[in-house]
Amino acid sequence: MALAPEKQLSRLTLDQLCINSIRVLAMDAVQKANSGHPGMPMAMAPTAYLLFTRFMRHNPRNPKWYGRDRFVLSAGHGSMLLYASLYLSGYDLTLDDIKQFRQVGSRTPGHPENYLTHGVETTTGPLGQGFGNGVGMAIAAKHISARFERHDSALFEPRIFAIVSDGDLMEGVASEAASIAGHLGLGNIIYVYDDNHITIDGSTELSFATEDVCKRFDAYGWHTQAVDDANNLEAIAAAVNNAIAESDRPSLIRLRSHIGYGSPHKQDSAEAHGKALGADEVKLTKQFYEWPTEPDFFVPDEALAEFRQCIERGAQYEKDWNRRFDEYAKENPTEAAEFRSLLSRELPAGWDNGLPQFTTKDNLATRESASRAEQVIAQRVWALLGGAADLNESTFTDIKDGGDFERGAYSGRNLHFGIREHGMCSILNGIALFGLIPIGSSFMVFTDYCRPSIRLAAIMGLHVIYVFTHDSIGLGEDGPTHQPIEHLTALRAIPELTLIRPADANEAVEAWRVAMRHKDGPVMLALSRQKLPTFDRSQIAPASGLARGAYVLADSPGKLPEIILIASGSEVQLAMAAKPELEKRGHAVRVVSMPSFELFEQQDSAYRDAVLPPAVRRRLAIEAGATLSWYRWVGLDGDIVGLDRFGMSGPYAAVLKYFNFTPEHVVERALKLLRR
């Protein structure tokens, strides 16, 4: 619908029409859904308008073009700000999609989901996560540029824009990520902080009154600016230009805004934060904007035309980038081929050739054998990079001769996250979104710090590899604060996360092989601190069975099993030691190594039944951790040797013996089952 033809538009008026189009779409969508957060989009519409139409290099018709700038809405509760901006700019999102906001099956869910809506770069909602994802994106962009940039081509310089909120900055994950970004001097970050002084409970005076955010970020090593009026387009534009020009530090722009801007009764109140304004208030607010009160979801043709110029500009951006890349490829064919492989997520030919093979002479902790596999892979797969939360000397994940990723040395492949597990895992997600394969490591017990980020990696289906060591009470002297008990069970409860707990050195190698191939979700390797015997594979099944999640490691020759011993990780050795003792007593025994529940669940029923025959109901599971997750596999007639209490400090062998993780105890429990 056009405005009256006699009404000529000044530039300011056209700007205001575009800004208010975002605001009205947000208000109407939340009102129709009777659910959502209208206040933040109403406040930050001017910033979104400027970013999408004047600053960001993006192509609405090809949202995955590499050369684009990335936009992260870390304040994901304000999702209608993003949806309105995407629709108006010409992305594959319709007005009908806007009208279906927060409805089942819609492309406009309550919080942005990157796998669902074109133009959404990352899934946000839990506050602080988008902030960390953006830092990961900036790291990946710097690393890719350091590897491929030649002769100032400027092909590999995407910038990371984000809108963040009070809530983001209160969450510890953002503080961890901000500290890393400042340390690394990531000048490709431009974050706008929506300083609206309101949270769900009311004014920030309740909990966030004394902190000077700019001074905090100054201390982190960021470039900071303050703009006192979120409706002052010239001031916002000047601040963004300054931030873009700052190449040696990440930038934060503190922007004073008014939540629910224009609402006569709800502006600057918590009521504008998390609920619909109400039909009467929406009408009054539209009148304040000098907007038609009917129909709902009205967008002037002039505003839509202004926004839709993004389509032509975006096509030109991409055309120019492609032309320059073609010239680059002629001069740098090897680098261009590598870059194209990155975009296609291809692993190089022969990437897993030469992986180590271990013999019974090798008594290694699986953290050691896994590390040896990682080193071989890293020599062939340059896209593999990452590090540890200040624990490389324990997790063995550093890439030998890979160099350190540090300020001004962005080609390094070893990231030093410091003691920041949560920030690390949020950053890994951002790196994965750029197509690199990130590794993050720490002790298994510290997955407690990481769980929200791991969960989001699983939701997004990101190819992140976690290497968490010290996976049981077998770590010994550090005691119950560091000994994971419930962690394996808790992690197995996360949908789409593949957990692999290898039993010996050769299974650890196979675990890495699976982790590299498994591109549609995160993989976690749970590795031992203590040394484990390497099984004689000439006498039992090959370790390649790990790829199917569980496999028959050994059977009593020529007999159907009376009992199945099922174990993961370091406890498989207990099952193997118990087997001959039970056979001496005349019992046929099957030992099943089950390193990954998730991989086993993906097998067809015929394979699962072949490994765990339904007729064999005497099953004993063995794992040095909580028993809850094992009942599915042992059933009501089975039993579990596990641990449903916290551990204790002492030499690991003594601790394991104290808690009855011995072959003798396994035999005793198995005989008890057999007597039933």
Phi, psi and omega in degrees: 000128182268159171285164179305133186299333182284351183268104179278143185259128168281166177302318181297319180295320179295318175304314183293324176298317180295315181297314182290337175297318176298313183298316184290318177300319179295313180300313185292321180295316179294320180296317180296320179284341188054037183194139176134192187232089183281333192295318182294313176300324179295325181283319190259009178304318179301319180294314179300317179302312181296316182296314184287327186258341186234337188244318187279137171272109182207157180234104182303334183271355173216078186297345183259004177306128188298320187290358183290155164285153178257141175241125180243122172266087181294326175281068190297341177297335177273037188303331180294336173299316181287314181299317179297318180295320179293314179299311183295326183282347175106015175288170181285069178213128187256169175296327176296323175298318178299320181290342179263020180310129176066018179261156182300129177082002182279165176267011178232068181289175185300324175233149186298137178233116190292334180276357186247326190236122178300134179096348176273118188278329182206154180277119182235169183159293173301120191295144183092338183293314179299323177304310180293321177302318180298322177296319177297319176300317180296320177298313180298317180298318178296319181294316180296318178298317181297328181279323192249341184298132177221131172055042176055045180291335182057027179277337191241050185231048175295143178257153183249109176260146177208153167249124182238160187240173172308315182298319176302315186284343175280331182289139183297330182299324179292322178297317178299313182293322179297320179297317178296315182299318178295317179301320184276349180066047185280086184285001178267014178254128173229104181251136175252122182265115178282095183267081185257000173068015183229136169236183183302319184282349180138213182294147175294351173302336181292328190212356190215038190268328189268345185280133171263102187299318181298320179294323177299315181286331170302317181294329176288346183096021178269160169269123184239149175219160177230132174239127190270357183217112182291353177260002181269093185297321181296317180293319178296314181299318179297319180294319179295318178299318177299318181295319179297322181288340180279103188264349187253355180219146170294153185242140173234127176251112176278116186244113179284117183234175179234108180301138182067034186308129177096347179282118187301327186246351186235356174301141179063030178228157179294340180296335179277354187280306193233024178207161178299149181290332187102144186302317182294319181290325176299317180297315180295323180291320176298322177296322176298322178283357187059049186245145176301135178282342175223146356280167172294155177062031180283130174231122179298143179303323181297320179292317180297319179297320179296313178297319187290352171298342176301330182294309181294317179298317181297319177298322179290319176306310184292320179301314179296318180296316180297320178298314181292326178292323178298319177295318177301316184296326178295323182274335185226066187296324180294313179296320180296320179294319178297318181295318178297324177296323177299314182295328181272356179063031178276141170272141182296151178303136178074020184299332182253015174290144174078015176295146186295150173236132187249155180241178181295347177285345186263104172260103187229143166296146181294339173295329179283311182295322177297320179299320180295323176293316180303318183298319179296315181296317184298331178291338183253338183244096185292337183287352178278122177206162179155206183176205187230163174275068178064034184224026182302326182289348178253327183265343176059037183261353181296141181273117183296133181063017180275346182076159180265135173280108183219169179310122178078358179230063190277000176279347180298147184255356180255113180266129177257101186279349187067189184274072187216066185301317184291314177301319179305309186289327174294320177295321178304321180298317178295322178297316180297326179295342176269359176097353174282167181247098185273146175245136172226140184219154175190194174277148183304323183297335183275005168299341175302324178287335192260349194306317180300321180288321177298317180299318179291324174300321179291318178300318183276350182068040185274145179274080176247139178245118176259133177241098183248122186254184182056059196273004182199186175297351177295356175282340169080246200298335181294343170081188191297334179292337183248355182266113181290134178241300184272357193290319178298316179296316181296321180289324177295341180281349180278115178301143174073002171267127178260114179259131180232123179240093186288152187268334180206187186298319182288326173295326178297322176297314180295328178298318177295323179298315178296316183300324180287325182278337187275089190267354189254026177169164181287151177235136177242125173265123178257111193239153186273151169276319185280152178291146181232149175292149174265126184289149177279100186287349174287343182254343183227184185293151179291153182292346178299342176300340178305326183300340179261007172089319176207147181204159179284113180279318182201145176234160168287123188304131172071012183229148171283139185291139171272331182216145178245125172263121183243132181210164174234158171055222186296342182278352175298326179298328178292320178296318180293326178287328180284332185305306181296331178293322177289323179295325177300333179269010173091014183255139175274129189232137170248136172249126179246124170272125181236079182287336184215111175302316188295316178295322179294321180297334181281348180284158179288164186296330180296317179292315181300319179290332178290325179281316180238081182303127181305332183287340180267098187265349176274104183226135179236116177267147182225118176203134182278067180190189183301145187273346194306317187285351185271348185296331178300325187268334181263339180070183183288340181266359183262188182212164183223129168265103184216201184214113180247038173212168179284160185276206179204164181274140177163169175306139191302321181295322179290322179295314179299319179293319181302321182267016172068029172269076182224155176302322182299318181290323177299317178299316181300314181290326179293317179297324178297320177295318183293336179279350181292000000 
